[in-house]
């Protein structure tokens, strides 16, 4: 799966997600794009999912018109030690094609889907 990390996700987290092509907004030179434009650019570049820790995305985006799947990690921090426990849950979620909706992964691995 081709995944884009938001600027708030530690780029080293990608090492915990083997088998996926992962790039960051900085690597794509998209760090200045606002979320709507960023998601559109990601979709145009054939990304299948966008990973962030921004819990406000659900309120900032029209969830009925998402161009790609959004995965929000409900983490207390964007430091790698705080993100590490989410890796197995992201891998499990990414086993199947993702719908264009917002997925929130809780620290216990519970996934909430918002269409």
C-alpha beads as a LAMMPS data file, in Angstrom:
LAMMPS data file: protein, C-alpha beads

115 atoms
114 bonds

1 atom types
1 bond types

-500.0 500.0 xlo xhi
-500.0 500.0 ylo yhi
-500.0 500.0 zlo zhi

Masses

1 110.0

Atoms # bond

1 1 1 0.000 0.000 0.000
2 1 1 1.219 3.503 -0.802
3 1 1 0.961 5.609 2.370
4 1 1 1.615 9.293 3.042
5 1 1 2.690 10.384 6.541
6 1 1 1.478 13.743 7.760
7 1 1 4.161 16.135 8.984
8 1 1 3.239 15.254 12.579
9 1 1 4.143 11.546 12.231
10 1 1 7.730 10.596 13.033
11 1 1 9.250 9.407 9.755
12 1 1 11.031 6.565 11.594
13 1 1 7.601 4.999 12.202
14 1 1 7.763 3.716 8.616
15 1 1 10.364 1.107 9.662
16 1 1 7.619 -0.529 11.697
17 1 1 5.352 -0.869 8.635
18 1 1 7.281 -3.209 6.313
19 1 1 5.821 -4.070 2.948
20 1 1 4.357 -0.626 2.344
21 1 1 5.640 2.278 0.284
22 1 1 5.703 5.218 2.671
23 1 1 6.616 8.830 2.038
24 1 1 6.281 11.945 4.150
25 1 1 4.747 15.272 3.291
26 1 1 8.228 16.779 3.577
27 1 1 9.707 14.277 1.114
28 1 1 6.916 15.131 -1.313
29 1 1 7.512 18.858 -0.685
30 1 1 3.907 19.219 0.404
31 1 1 4.463 20.405 3.990
32 1 1 2.919 23.807 3.190
33 1 1 -0.316 22.403 1.749
34 1 1 -3.466 22.676 3.833
35 1 1 -5.287 19.424 4.606
36 1 1 -7.848 19.576 1.788
37 1 1 -5.222 20.392 -0.833
38 1 1 -2.832 17.894 0.729
39 1 1 -5.349 15.050 0.521
40 1 1 -6.144 15.943 -3.094
41 1 1 -2.439 15.984 -4.003
42 1 1 -1.973 12.636 -2.251
43 1 1 -4.871 11.127 -4.180
44 1 1 -3.552 12.514 -7.468
45 1 1 -0.172 10.904 -6.677
46 1 1 -1.872 7.509 -6.133
47 1 1 -1.469 7.362 -2.357
48 1 1 -4.017 5.006 -0.843
49 1 1 -3.870 6.204 2.766
50 1 1 -2.839 9.229 4.808
51 1 1 -1.612 8.697 8.390
52 1 1 -1.799 11.502 10.941
53 1 1 -2.153 12.095 14.651
54 1 1 -4.341 15.165 14.063
55 1 1 -7.562 14.284 15.877
56 1 1 -9.288 17.369 14.425
57 1 1 -9.227 16.038 10.854
58 1 1 -12.667 14.556 11.390
59 1 1 -14.030 18.063 11.942
60 1 1 -11.942 19.807 9.286
61 1 1 -12.763 17.580 6.320
62 1 1 -15.958 16.644 4.551
63 1 1 -15.834 12.933 5.345
64 1 1 -18.300 12.138 2.562
65 1 1 -15.877 13.478 -0.071
66 1 1 -12.502 12.146 1.064
67 1 1 -10.196 11.395 -1.877
68 1 1 -8.221 8.766 0.098
69 1 1 -8.441 6.846 3.374
70 1 1 -7.299 8.736 6.459
71 1 1 -5.867 6.874 9.445
72 1 1 -5.662 8.895 12.650
73 1 1 -3.519 7.476 15.428
74 1 1 -5.029 8.450 18.784
75 1 1 -1.594 8.937 20.291
76 1 1 -0.623 11.160 23.201
77 1 1 2.530 12.208 21.346
78 1 1 4.161 12.094 17.945
79 1 1 7.387 10.722 19.433
80 1 1 8.359 7.320 18.095
81 1 1 7.972 5.504 21.456
82 1 1 4.351 6.706 21.639
83 1 1 3.648 5.675 18.030
84 1 1 5.324 2.260 18.165
85 1 1 2.380 0.432 19.816
86 1 1 0.149 1.499 16.902
87 1 1 2.251 -0.295 14.272
88 1 1 0.616 -3.743 14.538
89 1 1 -2.827 -2.142 14.385
90 1 1 -1.935 -0.125 11.282
91 1 1 -0.512 -3.257 9.645
92 1 1 -3.676 -5.192 10.407
93 1 1 -5.901 -2.414 9.072
94 1 1 -3.803 -2.114 5.900
95 1 1 -4.151 -5.807 5.034
96 1 1 -7.329 -5.102 3.091
97 1 1 -8.093 -2.256 0.701
98 1 1 -9.255 0.762 2.644
99 1 1 -12.400 2.693 1.854
100 1 1 -12.290 6.466 1.493
101 1 1 -13.195 7.151 5.086
102 1 1 -11.579 8.202 8.324
103 1 1 -10.248 5.448 10.556
104 1 1 -9.218 6.262 14.121
105 1 1 -7.014 3.754 15.904
106 1 1 -7.206 3.892 19.706
107 1 1 -4.222 2.896 21.851
108 1 1 -5.870 -0.466 22.585
109 1 1 -6.191 -1.166 18.837
110 1 1 -9.889 -0.433 18.550
111 1 1 -10.674 1.022 15.147
112 1 1 -13.478 3.526 14.694
113 1 1 -14.657 4.085 11.123
114 1 1 -16.314 7.327 10.122
115 1 1 -17.829 7.222 6.640

Bonds

1 1 1 2
2 1 2 3
3 1 3 4
4 1 4 5
5 1 5 6
6 1 6 7
7 1 7 8
8 1 8 9
9 1 9 10
10 1 10 11
11 1 11 12
12 1 12 13
13 1 13 14
14 1 14 15
15 1 15 16
16 1 16 17
17 1 17 18
18 1 18 19
19 1 19 20
20 1 20 21
21 1 21 22
22 1 22 23
23 1 23 24
24 1 24 25
25 1 25 26
26 1 26 27
27 1 27 28
28 1 28 29
29 1 29 30
30 1 30 31
31 1 31 32
32 1 32 33
33 1 33 34
34 1 34 35
35 1 35 36
36 1 36 37
37 1 37 38
38 1 38 39
39 1 39 40
40 1 40 41
41 1 41 42
42 1 42 43
43 1 43 44
44 1 44 45
45 1 45 46
46 1 46 47
47 1 47 48
48 1 48 49
49 1 49 50
50 1 50 51
51 1 51 52
52 1 52 53
53 1 53 54
54 1 54 55
55 1 55 56
56 1 56 57
57 1 57 58
58 1 58 59
59 1 59 60
60 1 60 61
61 1 61 62
62 1 62 63
63 1 63 64
64 1 64 65
65 1 65 66
66 1 66 67
67 1 67 68
68 1 68 69
69 1 69 70
70 1 70 71
71 1 71 72
72 1 72 73
73 1 73 74
74 1 74 75
75 1 75 76
76 1 76 77
77 1 77 78
78 1 78 79
79 1 79 80
80 1 80 81
81 1 81 82
82 1 82 83
83 1 83 84
84 1 84 85
85 1 85 86
86 1 86 87
87 1 87 88
88 1 88 89
89 1 89 90
90 1 90 91
91 1 91 92
92 1 92 93
93 1 93 94
94 1 94 95
95 1 95 96
96 1 96 97
97 1 97 98
98 1 98 99
99 1 99 100
100 1 100 101
101 1 101 102
102 1 102 103
103 1 103 104
104 1 104 105
105 1 105 106
106 1 106 107
107 1 107 108
108 1 108 109
109 1 109 110
110 1 110 111
111 1 111 112
112 1 112 113
113 1 113 114
114 1 114 115
